[in-house]
Each structure stands twice: as C-alpha cells, then as structure tokens.
Amino acid sequence: MNYRYNGLGGGFAGYGIYPKYKDKYALHMNFLDEEARKSAEVLLFKRVRVIKDEAIPHRKAGSIDDSTSISWRYFVEAPEEVADADDYIVNLVMSINGKIPGAFVFSSGKNMGVFKAVGYPKDVAGYFALDTYSAYIWLGHGRYPTNTPGWWGGAHPFNILDWSVVHNGEISSYGTNRNFLEMWGYRCTLLTDTEILAYLFDLLVRKHHIPLEYACRVVAPPFWKDIQAMENPHGKVLQALRMTYGSALVNGPFSIVLATSRFMLGLSDRIKLRPLIAARKSDRVFVSSEECAIKAVCPEPEAVWAPRAGEPTIAYIKGE
C-alpha cells in the first residue's frame, strides 16, 4: 500500500447526480497507477457490461496531490442471467478491493457517486468540480486520521450499493464486526473502522430484510437490563435481535450519518459519547456532529434538536 498520502481526508456523496444513467450501477474507482487500472478493467469488462467509462472530471484545487492517483468512473449493468444483480455487484466490489493491488471501488450505487481524496473538504469539492453536479442528498466529511492511514481510500464517505456513511468517533468492536461480516462474504480492505458500517446496513436491511428502525437497534441496541424490562412484543423482538446479531453490535464512541436514495439517517452510540445534532427548515433536513456545520449551510433553521442516544433520526424523501 502507498501511504505517502498521510494527512487530512475529505469527501462527499451525492444522490441524484446521474439521471442519464439512473438505471445503471455507477462505479467510482481509484487507482494508484495505470497498471492497477488495466488489471481492474480486465476483471471489470469480463464480469459486467460497461455502458460508458471515463476519467472523473477534476481540476487543480488547493494542495491536493493526484500525481499517483487516478479516479475513473464506469456505468455498468450486471449480466441478465444473474439471480440478484445487487449481490453480483457487491461480490465484484469485494473482488476488486481485495484482489487487485492498488485498485479500489469508492461507490457502486445507482444515480449516485462518492468523491473523496486527501485534502480539506473544500479542496475536494473544488477538485471534483462538485458545483457542476445537482443532487437531492449530499453527505460531506472532513477527516483527520489519528490511528489509521490517511489516504484516498480512507477518506469518508464509505459506500456499498445505495448505502453511504460518514462517521465521527471510533469503533472498538471493529474486529468482532469485521469477522461477522466476513462470514457473509464482505471484505474490509480500506484500512479504517468506518467501512464496516456501510456493510452492516447492507447486510441487515437489504439482505436480511430487517426493518430500518430495528437495524439501528442492532447496531446501537438498548442495554440488556432495559430490554429485559420491556413487557411487550417490542422487547421480545429486541431480545431476539440481540441474541441473533450480537456480533453486529457496534461498540465505542460514534455518531454517523447514513444515506440512501430514499432517506438520510443520523444515529449515535447508545450512550452518546459523540455529539449528533439535527435541524429542519421547510422540507430540508440537516444532520451533523456539530451545530456549527449545519449553520454554515442553513444559517436560520426552523428547528434544531439533539437526538437521544441510540435513537435514529430518519428523514425520508417525499413519496417514500
């Protein structure tokens, strides 16, 4: 791995940015060199139908150094004969990330894309010319890594299919969560604890059909003593989830913002060791780890509140 990118990481995810290719999977990929790109394309063109591919448009911005980094996008379709196209794309992403040195898939959903690099978020937005895109959901993140490498793949957001997540804090259960995910075919290769969060929600909600609110209770559950004190069907469900998905419980101080094409969600750990703030103005909802970040894009929100520990705040797109 090339660690010469140690430093700040910034990134964004936008939903609704590719209306022309809204029914295709948009693979945003990063390569450390041309050899990695060629190796990945051998696998890519063999496994999927590529409708269009091109360098992700970019321009000089701030101090971002892309001298050994290539960002490319591919609009693809899974073969018609596969039983589950989403599973097929997930397996393809895991194969590229795990088997091709220097090649990484940053996003793999439809009508969305993740843009990230080493640098301040403002510079990342300028580098990828995000002012030329239009989206109905945006995630943004600035990262100063303290105990994992700072590199292009380690910047937030992290994505799989329709799921994108940004995270503030540390996941002390990373080893347990990673082992659990690997039993279900996911591979964690991007050298940061945040990666597991996108995979956990994909597994719980998409694969295992657990309702979103209950998936949040798997990741950040009430304490056992509180669950056992519940004398209602809800308590029985929570007991069953804790017994079945104990290894999916995420421990440590964290707050996350999760997005899909249908909603945006904020969630903190079950004792709220990291801050989480939500706000609303008209039909727009904002979630952040700090109120000042919300005020930067919405100076006068109509309502501001602090979600309770472990309680999800979910804003659905109209009509969903």
Buried (B, 14 or more C-beta within 10 A) or exposed (E): EEEEBEBBBBBBBBBBBBEEBEEBBBBBBBBBBEEBBEBBBEBBEEBBEBBEBEEBEBEEBBEBEBEEBBBBBBBBBBEEEBEEBBBBBBBBBBBBBEEBEBBBBBBBBBBBBBBBBBBBBEBBBBBBBBEEBEBEBBBBBBBEBEEBBBBBBBBBBBBBBBBBBBBBBBBBBBEBBBEBBEEEEBBBBBBBBBBBBBBBBBBBBBBBEBEBEBBBBBBBBBEEEEBEEBEEEEBEBBBEBBEEBEBBBBBBBBBBBBBBBBBBBBBBBBEBBBBBBBBBBEEEBBBBBEBEBBBEEBEEBEEBEEBEBBBBBBBEBEEE
